[in-house]
Structures are given as structure tokens and as C-alpha cells.
């Protein structure tokens, strides 16, 4: 398989968020300029670059296509980086990890926004879903890593945590 990230230079983000020490903690891109918010058919999909998360993207694209002018907000969560690394790595890593997801949404003619944030995955996904900018989303679509039931119970999974913490519907795609 070809590494699409090698041929996909990082676009300039539409917006950045910094913490109290000035560290870059979140970046957001819009597919093409500012996209009007469609509060009637909007989905949040979590992407980590895995095949399982790509199945979640495909499902989110199908759900968005069911209604008029559907939209998908992609969220990719990176672990905490030191200030210097965040400046150079946060956007690059997030852009690369979501390349195939963005390509699939473009191919399906689904408008998207990309949010790359730092922190613990489940809490950041839920927090983003609850931000005023995403008010009115239909729900969260997230892939399951296919862990066995025993392993999932012992270690927990991001999908399970999101399902328990979110205030909006969560669809777990296997």
C-alpha cells in the first residue's frame, strides 16, 4: 500500500488553540474555506489511522449522505507533547494520520473539518462533541479495535469510554 501522507503536504490550519503556557494544543482545518454549519446532518468521527477507524469514516460518510448537505467533523487525538514538539509535530502527525480518512470523505463528496487535539483520547473526543461549535451533532462514530471481550473489560477501550461518557449517541463500528 502507498503511504499517502508522503504525497500530502500539511495544509495551513484554519485555526489554532494554545494553553496557558503558549503550547499548541489543537489545530483545525476546513476542507475548503469556511463551511457553513449544517446542524441537521453533522457527525463526529474519531480517526487514529487504523483500518477500523476508516470503517468508521465510511459509516459517517454514509450517514452524512443520507441527509441534505451532510458534514463530518474528524477528530484525531495525539498524546501530550512538550511545547517545542507540539509546534512541529502536532499538525504534521494529525494531518498524516487522517490522510486516508480525508481522501475517502472527499471521494464521497462529503464536506469535512479536521480537529487534531492533544490529550487522552476518550475525554478529548467527548469534550469536542460538547463544544459549542459542534452543538447539535447527530452523534459520534468510532471504530472498535476489535479487542476480545476479556481484553476490553480489563484494559477498557477508547470506544467504550466514549460510549459511557458522551451525551450524544455513539455508534461503534467493528
TORPA-4810 file (N, C-alpha, C, O; in nm, 3 decimals):
<nodes>
NODE_1_0.085_-0.118_0.000_0.000_0.000_0.000_0.089_0.123_0.000_0.194_0.123_0.064_X
NODE_2_0.050_0.227_-0.071_0.126_0.351_-0.079_0.098_0.437_0.043_-0.015_0.445_0.090_X
NODE_3_0.202_0.501_0.095_0.187_0.592_0.207_0.139_0.725_0.153_0.216_0.802_0.096_X
NODE_4_0.009_0.752_0.170_-0.048_0.874_0.115_0.005_0.998_0.183_0.007_1.105_0.122_X
NODE_5_0.048_0.987_0.308_0.096_1.105_0.380_0.224_1.161_0.319_0.251_1.280_0.333_X
NODE_6_0.302_1.077_0.251_0.426_1.125_0.190_0.397_1.218_0.073_0.482_1.301_0.038_X
NODE_7_0.279_1.207_0.012_0.243_1.289_-0.103_0.142_1.396_-0.066_0.088_1.462_-0.155_X
NODE_8_0.114_1.414_0.060_0.010_1.504_0.108_0.072_1.606_0.204_0.071_1.584_0.325_X
NODE_9_0.125_1.717_0.152_0.187_1.815_0.241_0.084_1.874_0.336_-0.034_1.886_0.302_X
NODE_10_0.129_1.910_0.454_0.040_1.964_0.556_-0.010_2.101_0.513_0.069_2.192_0.487_X
NODE_11_-0.140_2.115_0.505_-0.201_2.243_0.472_-0.197_2.332_0.596_-0.187_2.283_0.709_X
NODE_12_-0.204_2.461_0.576_-0.208_2.554_0.688_-0.342_2.538_0.760_-0.447_2.539_0.695_X
NODE_13_-0.340_2.524_0.892_-0.466_2.510_0.966_-0.551_2.636_0.957_-0.499_2.746_0.938_X
NODE_14_-0.681_2.619_0.971_-0.774_2.732_0.974_-0.769_2.803_1.109_-0.789_2.924_1.117_X
NODE_15_-0.742_2.725_1.216_-0.734_2.785_1.349_-0.643_2.701_1.439_-0.621_2.583_1.414_X
NODE_16_-0.591_2.766_1.542_-0.505_2.701_1.642_-0.554_2.738_1.781_-0.611_2.846_1.801_X
NODE_17_-0.530_2.649_1.877_-0.561_2.675_2.017_-0.435_2.650_2.098_-0.365_2.552_2.075_X
NODE_18_-0.407_2.738_2.193_-0.289_2.725_2.278_-0.332_2.722_2.424_-0.436_2.776_2.461_X
NODE_19_-0.250_2.655_2.508_-0.278_2.651_2.650_-0.216_2.771_2.720_-0.163_2.861_2.654_X
NODE_20_-0.222_2.774_2.853_-0.175_2.890_2.929_-0.024_2.911_2.923_0.023_3.019_2.961_X
NODE_21_0.053_2.813_2.879_0.198_2.833_2.863_0.235_2.859_2.716_0.353_2.864_2.681_X
NODE_22_0.134_2.874_2.633_0.158_2.904_2.492_0.181_2.782_2.405_0.215_2.796_2.287_X
NODE_23_0.164_2.663_2.461_0.183_2.539_2.384_0.065_2.519_2.290_-0.051_2.535_2.330_X
NODE_24_0.095_2.483_2.167_-0.007_2.449_2.070_-0.075_2.320_2.115_-0.008_2.218_2.129_X
NODE_25_-0.207_2.322_2.138_-0.276_2.202_2.186_-0.385_2.154_2.092_-0.438_2.044_2.110_X
NODE_26_-0.421_2.234_1.992_-0.523_2.192_1.898_-0.512_2.273_1.769_-0.479_2.392_1.771_X
NODE_27_-0.539_2.205_1.658_-0.545_2.271_1.527_-0.669_2.220_1.454_-0.712_2.106_1.473_X
NODE_28_-0.724_2.307_1.372_-0.844_2.272_1.296_-0.827_2.315_1.152_-0.775_2.422_1.123_X
NODE_29_-0.872_2.228_1.061_-0.873_2.258_0.918_-1.016_2.244_0.867_-1.094_2.166_0.921_X
NODE_30_-1.048_2.321_0.763_-1.173_2.306_0.690_-1.139_2.253_0.552_-1.035_2.290_0.496_X
NODE_31_-1.223_2.170_0.496_-1.195_2.108_0.366_-1.166_2.212_0.259_-1.071_2.196_0.183_X
NODE_32_-1.245_2.315_0.252_-1.222_2.422_0.154_-1.284_2.549_0.207_-1.403_2.575_0.187_X
NODE_33_-1.203_2.628_0.273_-1.252_2.754_0.329_-1.347_2.729_0.443_-1.351_2.620_0.501_X
NODE_34_-1.424_2.830_0.477_-1.520_2.820_0.586_-1.644_2.750_0.535_-1.701_2.788_0.432_X
NODE_35_-1.685_2.648_0.607_-1.803_2.569_0.568_-1.918_2.607_0.659_-1.903_2.604_0.781_X
NODE_36_-2.032_2.641_0.603_-2.146_2.672_0.689_-2.185_2.548_0.768_-2.181_2.436_0.717_X
NODE_37_-2.223_2.569_0.891_-2.258_2.456_0.977_-2.399_2.408_0.945_-2.494_2.486_0.948_X
NODE_38_-2.411_2.281_0.915_-2.540_2.218_0.892_-2.576_2.144_1.020_-2.527_2.034_1.044_X
NODE_39_-2.657_2.203_1.100_-2.689_2.145_1.231_-2.786_2.027_1.221_-2.814_1.962_1.322_X
NODE_40_-2.836_1.998_1.102_-2.932_1.890_1.086_-2.869_1.757_1.049_-2.930_1.653_1.070_X
NODE_41_-2.748_1.759_0.995_-2.688_1.634_0.948_-2.537_1.642_0.962_-2.464_1.652_0.863_X
NODE_42_-2.492_1.638_1.084_-2.350_1.653_1.113_-2.306_1.543_1.209_-2.373_1.515_1.309_X
NODE_43_-2.191_1.480_1.177_-2.141_1.368_1.255_-1.996_1.393_1.295_-1.921_1.457_1.221_X
NODE_44_-1.957_1.344_1.410_-1.818_1.349_1.457_-1.762_1.209_1.446_-1.821_1.114_1.499_X
NODE_45_-1.648_1.193_1.379_-1.587_1.061_1.364_-1.444_1.066_1.418_-1.367_1.156_1.383_X
NODE_46_-1.410_0.971_1.502_-1.276_0.962_1.560_-1.188_0.878_1.468_-1.227_0.770_1.425_X
NODE_47_-1.068_0.930_1.439_-0.977_0.864_1.345_-0.839_0.852_1.409_-0.784_0.949_1.460_X
NODE_48_-0.784_0.730_1.405_-0.647_0.709_1.454_-0.557_0.656_1.344_-0.441_0.623_1.369_X
NODE_49_-0.608_0.647_1.223_-0.529_0.598_1.110_-0.543_0.449_1.086_-0.492_0.398_0.986_X
NODE_50_-0.609_0.378_1.175_-0.625_0.233_1.161_-0.734_0.200_1.059_-0.817_0.285_1.025_X
NODE_51_-0.732_0.076_1.011_-0.837_0.030_0.920_-0.973_0.036_0.988_-1.074_0.066_0.924_X
NODE_52_-0.976_0.008_1.116_-1.103_0.012_1.190_-1.160_0.154_1.192_-1.281_0.173_1.177_X
NODE_53_-1.074_0.253_1.210_-1.125_0.390_1.209_-1.168_0.432_1.069_-1.257_0.516_1.054_X
NODE_54_-1.106_0.374_0.967_-1.151_0.403_0.830_-1.289_0.346_0.804_-1.367_0.404_0.727_X
NODE_55_-1.321_0.233_0.865_-1.458_0.180_0.854_-1.556_0.276_0.921_-1.668_0.294_0.873_X
NODE_56_-1.514_0.338_1.031_-1.598_0.437_1.098_-1.618_0.559_1.008_-1.727_0.615_1.002_X
NODE_57_-1.513_0.601_0.937_-1.524_0.712_0.842_-1.624_0.678_0.731_-1.707_0.761_0.695_X
NODE_58_-1.615_0.557_0.679_-1.708_0.515_0.574_-1.852_0.519_0.625_-1.943_0.561_0.552_X
NODE_59_-1.873_0.477_0.749_-2.007_0.481_0.806_-2.054_0.625_0.825_-2.168_0.657_0.794_X
NODE_60_-1.966_0.710_0.874_-2.002_0.851_0.893_-2.035_0.916_0.758_-2.127_0.998_0.750_X
NODE_61_-1.961_0.881_0.654_-1.989_0.935_0.521_-2.128_0.889_0.473_-2.203_0.967_0.415_X
NODE_62_-2.160_0.762_0.497_-2.293_0.712_0.457_-2.403_0.784_0.534_-2.506_0.820_0.477_X
NODE_63_-2.382_0.804_0.664_-2.482_0.874_0.745_-2.498_1.018_0.698_-2.610_1.068_0.689_X
NODE_64_-2.387_1.084_0.668_-2.393_1.223_0.620_-2.464_1.231_0.486_-2.535_1.327_0.458_X
NODE_65_-2.445_1.129_0.402_-2.505_1.128_0.269_-2.656_1.104_0.274_-2.727_1.131_0.177_X
NODE_66_-2.706_1.053_0.386_-2.849_1.026_0.398_-2.933_1.153_0.400_-3.048_1.153_0.357_X
NODE_67_-2.874_1.260_0.449_-2.949_1.385_0.458_-2.893_1.489_0.364_-2.794_1.467_0.295_X
NODE_68_-2.958_1.602_0.363_-2.919_1.713_0.277_-2.792_1.779_0.331_-2.787_1.817_0.448_X
NODE_69_-2.690_1.793_0.246_-2.566_1.863_0.280_-2.505_1.813_0.411_-2.475_1.892_0.501_X
NODE_70_-2.487_1.683_0.422_-2.427_1.626_0.542_-2.280_1.665_0.557_-2.211_1.690_0.458_X
NODE_71_-2.236_1.671_0.679_-2.099_1.710_0.711_-2.041_1.615_0.814_-2.112_1.554_0.893_X
NODE_72_-1.907_1.603_0.811_-1.837_1.518_0.907_-1.724_1.598_0.970_-1.645_1.661_0.901_X
NODE_73_-1.719_1.595_1.101_-1.606_1.650_1.175_-1.518_1.534_1.213_-1.562_1.442_1.282_X
NODE_74_-1.393_1.537_1.169_-1.296_1.432_1.200_-1.219_1.478_1.324_-1.178_1.594_1.331_X
NODE_75_-1.199_1.389_1.420_-1.114_1.422_1.535_-1.003_1.319_1.544_-1.027_1.198_1.536_X
NODE_76_-0.882_1.369_1.560_-0.764_1.284_1.580_-0.696_1.334_1.706_-0.667_1.453_1.718_X
NODE_77_-0.671_1.243_1.801_-0.611_1.282_1.929_-0.468_1.230_1.937_-0.443_1.111_1.917_X
NODE_78_-0.377_1.320_1.967_-0.236_1.287_1.987_-0.207_1.288_2.137_-0.270_1.364_2.211_X
NODE_79_-0.114_1.205_2.184_-0.075_1.213_2.325_-0.006_1.346_2.350_0.037_1.414_2.257_X
NODE_80_0.005_1.384_2.475_0.066_1.512_2.511_0.208_1.521_2.459_0.286_1.426_2.469_X
NODE_81_0.241_1.635_2.403_0.375_1.665_2.353_0.429_1.786_2.430_0.353_1.872_2.474_X
NODE_82_0.560_1.792_2.445_0.619_1.911_2.506_0.599_2.028_2.410_0.572_2.008_2.292_X
NODE_83_0.614_2.149_2.462_0.584_2.269_2.385_0.657_2.273_2.250_0.596_2.301_2.147_X
NODE_84_0.786_2.245_2.252_0.864_2.252_2.128_0.818_2.147_2.026_0.808_2.177_1.907_X
NODE_85_0.791_2.027_2.072_0.746_1.920_1.982_0.607_1.950_1.927_0.578_1.919_1.812_X
NODE_86_0.521_2.008_2.010_0.386_2.040_1.964_0.388_2.135_1.845_0.308_2.120_1.752_X
NODE_87_0.479_2.230_1.847_0.488_2.327_1.737_0.518_2.261_1.604_0.465_2.301_1.501_X
NODE_88_0.603_2.161_1.605_0.645_2.099_1.480_0.571_1.969_1.448_0.560_1.932_1.331_X
NODE_89_0.521_1.901_1.549_0.467_1.766_1.528_0.316_1.752_1.533_0.261_1.665_1.465_X
NODE_90_0.247_1.835_1.610_0.103_1.813_1.627_0.028_1.816_1.494_-0.043_1.721_1.461_X
NODE_91_0.045_1.922_1.418_-0.025_1.933_1.289_0.023_1.826_1.191_-0.058_1.763_1.124_X
NODE_92_0.153_1.806_1.183_0.208_1.709_1.088_0.157_1.569_1.116_0.114_1.499_1.024_X
NODE_93_0.163_1.526_1.242_0.117_1.391_1.277_-0.032_1.374_1.251_-0.075_1.272_1.196_X
NODE_94_-0.111_1.472_1.292_-0.255_1.463_1.272_-0.294_1.463_1.125_-0.382_1.387_1.085_X
NODE_95_-0.228_1.547_1.046_-0.256_1.553_0.901_-0.223_1.419_0.836_-0.300_1.368_0.755_X
NODE_96_-0.108_1.361_0.873_-0.066_1.233_0.815_-0.159_1.120_0.857_-0.196_1.036_0.774_X
NODE_97_-0.197_1.116_0.984_-0.280_1.006_1.035_-0.421_1.008_0.978_-0.490_0.906_0.979_X
NODE_98_-0.464_1.123_0.928_-0.601_1.134_0.877_-0.608_1.144_0.725_-0.715_1.169_0.670_X
NODE_99_-0.496_1.126_0.657_-0.492_1.142_0.511_-0.595_1.053_0.441_-0.671_1.100_0.356_X
NODE_100_-0.597_0.925_0.475_-0.689_0.833_0.406_-0.834_0.866_0.440_-0.923_0.851_0.355_X
NODE_101_-0.860_0.910_0.563_-0.996_0.946_0.602_-1.043_1.068_0.522_-1.156_1.069_0.472_X
NODE_102_-0.959_1.169_0.510_-0.995_1.288_0.433_-1.017_1.254_0.286_-1.108_1.307_0.222_X
NODE_103_-0.933_1.167_0.233_-0.948_1.126_0.092_-1.081_1.055_0.070_-1.147_1.076_-0.032_X
NODE_104_-1.119_0.970_0.164_-1.246_0.898_0.150_-1.365_0.993_0.155_-1.460_0.978_0.079_X
NODE_105_-1.359_1.091_0.243_-1.469_1.187_0.251_-1.474_1.273_0.125_-1.582_1.302_0.074_X
NODE_106_-1.357_1.314_0.076_-1.354_1.390_-0.050_-1.413_1.308_-0.164_-1.491_1.359_-0.244_X
NODE_107_-1.375_1.181_-0.171_-1.425_1.093_-0.278_-1.576_1.075_-0.270_-1.643_1.058_-0.371_X
NODE_108_-1.630_1.081_-0.148_-1.774_1.066_-0.129_-1.846_1.202_-0.138_-1.968_1.209_-0.119_X
NODE_109_-1.771_1.307_-0.166_-1.826_1.444_-0.174_-1.892_1.487_-0.045_-1.996_1.553_-0.045_X
NODE_110_-1.830_1.450_0.067_-1.880_1.488_0.199_-1.789_1.597_0.254_-1.667_1.580_0.261_X
NODE_111_-1.849_1.709_0.292_-1.771_1.818_0.350_-1.719_1.776_0.487_-1.786_1.705_0.561_X
NODE_112_-1.597_1.822_0.519_-1.536_1.782_0.646_-1.460_1.897_0.710_-1.422_1.994_0.645_X
NODE_113_-1.439_1.882_0.839_-1.349_1.963_0.919_-1.259_1.864_0.992_-1.303_1.755_1.028_X
NODE_114_-1.135_1.901_1.013_-1.041_1.816_1.085_-0.997_1.886_1.212_-0.952_2.001_1.208_X
NODE_115_-1.011_1.816_1.324_-0.968_1.868_1.454_-0.859_1.775_1.506_-0.883_1.656_1.524_X
NODE_116_-0.740_1.827_1.529_-0.631_1.750_1.588_-0.605_1.811_1.724_-0.573_1.930_1.735_X
NODE_117_-0.617_1.731_1.828_-0.601_1.779_1.965_-0.506_1.688_2.042_-0.482_1.574_2.003_X
NODE_118_-0.454_1.742_2.151_-0.367_1.661_2.238_-0.443_1.623_2.364_-0.529_1.697_2.411_X
NODE_119_-0.410_1.506_2.418_-0.468_1.463_2.544_-0.504_1.317_2.544_-0.455_1.239_2.462_X
NODE_120_-0.590_1.280_2.637_-0.639_1.143_2.649_-0.754_1.128_2.549_-0.846_1.210_2.548_X
NODE_121_-0.748_1.026_2.466_-0.837_1.015_2.350_-0.986_1.025_2.386_-1.056_1.110_2.332_X
NODE_122_-1.034_0.940_2.474_-1.178_0.938_2.502_-1.228_1.072_2.555_-1.330_1.123_2.509_X
NODE_123_-1.157_1.129_2.651_-1.204_1.255_2.708_-1.199_1.369_2.608_-1.285_1.457_2.610_X
NODE_124_-1.101_1.369_2.519_-1.092_1.474_2.418_-1.201_1.460_2.312_-1.255_1.561_2.265_X
NODE_125_-1.234_1.338_2.274_-1.342_1.316_2.176_-1.474_1.364_2.234_-1.550_1.435_2.168_X
NODE_126_-1.502_1.326_2.359_-1.626_1.367_2.425_-1.628_1.519_2.443_-1.730_1.583_2.420_X
NODE_127_-1.517_1.577_2.485_-1.510_1.722_2.505_-1.537_1.796_2.375_-1.610_1.896_2.374_X
NODE_128_-1.480_1.749_2.265_-1.504_1.814_2.137_-1.652_1.805_2.098_-1.709_1.902_2.049_X
NODE_129_-1.712_1.690_2.120_-1.854_1.672_2.087_-1.942_1.768_2.166_-2.052_1.800_2.122_X
NODE_130_-1.894_1.813_2.281_-1.973_1.901_2.367_-1.940_2.049_2.349_-1.999_2.133_2.417_X
NODE_131_-1.847_2.082_2.259_-1.814_2.222_2.238_-1.928_2.293_2.166_-2.001_2.230_2.090_X
NODE_132_-1.943_2.423_2.189_-2.049_2.498_2.120_-2.038_2.488_1.967_-2.140_2.491_1.898_X
NODE_133_-1.918_2.478_1.914_-1.900_2.469_1.770_-1.959_2.343_1.709_-1.988_2.340_1.590_X
NODE_134_-1.977_2.240_1.790_-2.035_2.115_1.741_-2.174_2.090_1.800_-2.226_1.979_1.790_X
NODE_135_-2.232_2.192_1.859_-2.365_2.177_1.917_-2.461_2.126_1.810_-2.464_2.177_1.698_X
NODE_136_-2.539_2.028_1.845_-2.639_1.976_1.753_-2.591_1.863_1.664_-2.663_1.824_1.572_X
NODE_137_-2.470_1.808_1.689_-2.426_1.695_1.607_-2.521_1.578_1.631_-2.578_1.563_1.739_X
NODE_138_-2.535_1.496_1.529_-2.621_1.379_1.542_-2.561_1.275_1.635_-2.634_1.208_1.708_X
NODE_139_-2.428_1.261_1.633_-2.363_1.163_1.719_-2.218_1.145_1.682_-2.165_1.211_1.593_X
NODE_140_-2.155_1.053_1.754_-2.014_1.020_1.736_-2.006_0.882_1.672_-2.075_0.790_1.714_X
NODE_141_-1.920_0.870_1.572_-1.894_0.740_1.510_-1.748_0.707_1.540_-1.659_0.787_1.514_X
NODE_142_-1.725_0.588_1.595_-1.589_0.550_1.635_-1.568_0.402_1.607_-1.659_0.321_1.622_X
NODE_143_-1.449_0.368_1.566_-1.415_0.229_1.540_-1.376_0.157_1.667_-1.322_0.217_1.761_X
NODE_144_-1.403_0.030_1.668_-1.360_-0.057_1.777_-1.235_-0.129_1.729_-1.230_-0.176_1.615_X
NODE_145_-1.136_-0.137_1.812_-1.012_-0.203_1.771_-1.026_-0.353_1.761_-0.929_-0.422_1.729_X
NODE_146_-1.143_-0.406_1.788_-1.164_-0.549_1.775_-1.103_-0.629_1.888_-1.069_-0.747_1.871_X
NODE_147_-1.088_-0.565_2.004_-1.034_-0.638_2.118_-1.131_-0.747_2.161_-1.252_-0.736_2.142_X
NODE_148_-1.075_-0.850_2.220_-1.163_-0.953_2.276_-1.240_-0.892_2.392_-1.198_-0.791_2.449_X
NODE_149_-1.352_-0.953_2.428_-1.432_-0.902_2.539_-1.351_-0.897_2.667_-1.360_-0.800_2.742_X
NODE_150_-1.270_-1.001_2.694_-1.190_-1.004_2.816_-1.087_-0.891_2.818_-1.071_-0.823_2.919_X
NODE_151_-1.019_-0.870_2.707_-0.918_-0.764_2.700_-0.985_-0.628_2.713_-0.932_-0.539_2.780_X
NODE_152_-1.099_-0.611_2.650_-1.171_-0.484_2.658_-1.215_-0.455_2.801_-1.207_-0.341_2.847_X
NODE_153_-1.261_-0.558_2.872_-1.302_-0.540_3.011_-1.184_-0.508_3.101_-1.196_-0.425_3.191_X
NODE_154_-1.070_-0.573_3.077_-0.952_-0.549_3.161_-0.888_-0.414_3.132_-0.855_-0.341_3.225_X
NODE_155_-0.870_-0.380_3.008_-0.798_-0.260_2.971_-0.890_-0.142_2.940_-0.848_-0.027_2.946_X
NODE_156_-1.014_-0.172_2.908_-1.103_-0.067_2.862_-1.066_-0.031_2.719_-0.957_-0.065_2.673_X
NODE_157_-1.152_0.036_2.650_-1.121_0.081_2.516_-1.169_0.224_2.502_-1.258_0.269_2.574_X
NODE_158_-1.109_0.295_2.408_-1.150_0.433_2.384_-1.297_0.434_2.345_-1.373_0.518_2.394_X
NODE_159_-1.339_0.343_2.258_-1.478_0.339_2.215_-1.573_0.318_2.333_-1.676_0.385_2.343_X
NODE_160_-1.539_0.226_2.422_-1.624_0.201_2.539_-1.631_0.325_2.629_-1.738_0.360_2.678_X
NODE_161_-1.517_0.389_2.649_-1.515_0.510_2.734_-1.598_0.621_2.672_-1.673_0.689_2.742_X
NODE_162_-1.585_0.640_2.541_-1.664_0.743_2.473_-1.813_0.711_2.486_-1.892_0.800_2.515_X
NODE_163_-1.850_0.586_2.466_-1.991_0.546_2.475_-2.048_0.575_2.613_-2.165_0.613_2.626_X
NODE_164_-1.967_0.557_2.716_-2.015_0.580_2.853_-2.014_0.727_2.892_-2.094_0.769_2.975_X
NODE_165_-1.925_0.807_2.835_-1.912_0.945_2.877_-1.992_1.043_2.790_-2.028_1.151_2.838_X
NODE_166_-2.019_1.010_2.667_-2.082_1.104_2.575_-2.228_1.130_2.608_-2.299_1.042_2.657_X
NODE_167_-2.269_1.251_2.579_-2.409_1.289_2.599_-2.489_1.281_2.469_-2.609_1.306_2.466_X
NODE_168_-2.419_1.245_2.361_-2.485_1.227_2.231_-2.475_1.079_2.195_-2.393_1.007_2.253_X
NODE_169_-2.556_1.032_2.101_-2.547_0.891_2.060_-2.406_0.856_2.007_-2.340_0.939_1.945_X
NODE_170_-2.364_0.733_2.034_-2.234_0.684_1.988_-2.256_0.555_1.910_-2.321_0.462_1.957_X
NODE_171_-2.200_0.552_1.789_-2.206_0.432_1.707_-2.066_0.373_1.704_-1.972_0.439_1.659_X
NODE_172_-2.052_0.249_1.750_-1.923_0.180_1.749_-1.921_0.086_1.628_-2.005_-0.004_1.616_X
NODE_173_-1.825_0.108_1.539_-1.815_0.032_1.416_-1.705_-0.071_1.432_-1.593_-0.037_1.470_X
NODE_174_-1.735_-0.196_1.404_-1.636_-0.303_1.418_-1.576_-0.338_1.285_-1.490_-0.426_1.276_X
</nodes>
